[in-house]
Amino acid sequence: MEILFEDDSLIVCYKDAGLATQTKAVGQPDMESELSNYLKSKGEKPEIHVVHRLDQPVEGVMVFAKNQQVASALSKQITDHTFTKKYYAVISRESFPDEGELVDYLVKDNRTNLSKVVKESDPRAKKATLQYHVVDAWDDKKLLDIKLHTGRHHQIRIQLASRTAPILGDVKYGGISTGRNLALCSHYIGFKHPVTGEPVEFEVKPKGEDFIDSKLFA
């Protein structure tokens, strides 16, 4: 586990692809329990609060709160859209526009744990918005830098897939099977520290094999 920053209020760390953020499965490791054990090993109260999530096959930077007050303050920033989240994604579609804003209305199917795009008039629909621009391209691949404005279930995955540009390795949404985790990384988070009020930001480089061919990470 890679800790990027820690103080009395919060922990910022890197989550490996394949590790769940939080799970009820007995015996299955997750970030919540790993961090709780980490605090316990230091003699601290093993209290960890999840304020945002990454899908299990997604890697990247996350922040966890050490108490409920801090968790509530961070959650409010997310709700108020003052908590910035950026992602890298590799797609296999040469003709995809170099930049744009994607706006859709999504519904989660709890039976399949998949989301789908629906009409705005659907009473179950939740608006999903993101902006992106292409930062590198090679072979038939494009690397997108994505700024997420809403945090819907599988949002980036379904918004790209619905435009016939699924993320590499995301077989659930029609992506090419690579035998590895999907090529999606939460590379940046920025927010106001809930105690000091100071702006803070944290960034990581993707570690997934499908990012290696990009000159951006050479």
Summary of the structure (lengths in Angstrom):
residues: 218
radius of gyration: 17.5
end to end distance: 23.2
largest distance: 54.1
contacts: 656
relative contact order: 0.19
helix: 18%
strand: 38%
